[in-house]
Amino acid sequence: MKTEKNEILKNRFFDSLVAILLLGSLWGLLSEIILTCAVLSQGLPFKGGMAGYITAIGIGMMGIAFGKFKKPSLLMGIPLVTILSKLLALSIFNIPIVARVNSSLAILVGGIALTATVTLAGNNLFRNNLLRLASGMSAGFMAAIAFFFIGMRIIPCPYLLSFNRAGGFRAFMSFDGIVWTVFSGLLFYTGYWLGTQLKNASSDLRSAQSLACSSGSAWVAICCLVAMVFLITSGS
């Protein structure tokens, strides 16, 4: 009986670790795709305030993890994986870290804001759809404020510096703050729903199938990390 319980705990730990690696690497991959393929290409009007979209994508990824595991303590692992993978790619290929400071800051403040929000919301978050939407929006709103004030003091990008003027914060929040807030709320709500669906599906699988699924997810995470390194180096 004790051995079986230990095996269950071991499988849960492995599943959690794989999920963190997978979602963190997907966050990094998608943010790099946005930065290098969409934003830097011609024809898209989002070149300025992409940090909000990057943060919202990550909050959605964290929503998936929260919906599946229901543990706020696991959430910060996802943005840390994303940031560390970015820094690893930069250090390996001797790319100046300055090149990814602002996107990494957006990822970090988004992760902290959402973790704090869902922790404060507590168990009510599991029963209230409106509260889940509000939690994601609150996290995005707080992250936007933190990004503005911290980013202004840590190697601000030219876009952020354009708001370094009288009324700049109000101008930033009137567009970028709305983007951070609305998209974060919608993607966290959707991510949570998806996470609950994955949890229900995984509970129906036999242990051998679950192990195969986890192993497959680990390989996907590795592929995402490799792809992100390629995108960072090719876009530098």
Sequence and secondary structure as in RCSB ss.txt:
>XXXX:A:sequence
MKTEKNEILKNRFFDSLVAILLLGSLWGLLSEIILTCAVLSQGLPFKGGMAGYITAIGIGMMGIAFGKFKKPSLL
MGIPLVTILSKLLALSIFNIPIVARVNSSLAILVGGIALTATVTLAGNNLFRNNLLRLASGMSAGFMAAIAFFFI
GMRIIPCPYLLSFNRAGGFRAFMSFDGIVWTVFSGLLFYTGYWLGTQLKNASSDLRSAQSLACSSGSAWVAICCL
VAMVFLITSGS
>XXXX:A:secstr
 HHHHHHHHHHHHHHHHHHHHHHHHHHHHHHHHIIIIIISSTT TTSS HHHHHHHHHHHHHHHHHHHH  GGGT
THHHHHHHHHHHHHHHHTT  GGGGHHHHHHHHHHHHHHHHHHHHHGGGGGT HHHHHHHHHHHHHHHHHHHHHH
HTTSS  HHHHTT STTHHHHHIIIIIHHHHHHHHHHHHHHHHHHHHHHHHHHTS HHHHHHHHHHHHHHHHHHH
HHHHHHHHHH 
